[in-house]
């Protein structure tokens, strides 16, 4: 079945959301519509739709003109077996002692590595993105420095790869949370696939807003691989949920956003221990003041 996309850009979130809502009423109907900010400081927003039939280009032209958007670009996408594509593209990743792989690469796990199995069909948070890779490398540095995590939380866990990495090393219970119910189910599947039931518990929560998280605090180490906005909003809760002398590993931060995040966490009682950049993304390792 062919898939078509129709994409445009325009200025301002309200106008973009209005255009996205208007696209829902097109015939043929889109199977999905997305509205995203272009993260380049331009102030532009991208609005796009997916269609199983070729969209009405005249209707799109009129919509763009009415909303003062750029003309839509309509494209037909080739049919793709996405799981097979991911398997081809996602080679195993080594991050210090950790080896992240799919089952199709099980024969490539090096002797002595800490293996973390993430299936190709569940490929967000695999270790290939600079944020996840940066967090795994930060964890490896803390371990090399003699840090022991007896009480660890992974906020915004995605696949739970970070929670599982901590549980592999310290053999202590780890709490993993995500605001998205689908991500929580994916995380639980990965925990089972890695034989870590009973060591990693996955809950649906925004930030620390879950009885299991508040009951287990304060933590020796908290991962938060999310985005700048949620990280800044989370800073006060991070102060109360990380014990004095404990650590926070933060990512999901564009390189140019890092200084803002550091300033907010410094005001909240944290010291910067390490900063690493991988392509466009920064990972921060912080310690809470004693």
Helices and strands as residue ranges (DSSP letters): E 3-11, H 13-23, E 32-37, E 44-51, H 57-66, E 73-77, H 82-89, E 93-95, E 98-101, G 103-108, E 114-117, G 120-122, H 130-144, E 152-155, H 161-170, E 174-178, H 181-193, E 200-204, H 211-216, E 219-225, H 228-241, E 242-254, G 255-257, H 258-267, E 270-278, E 281-288
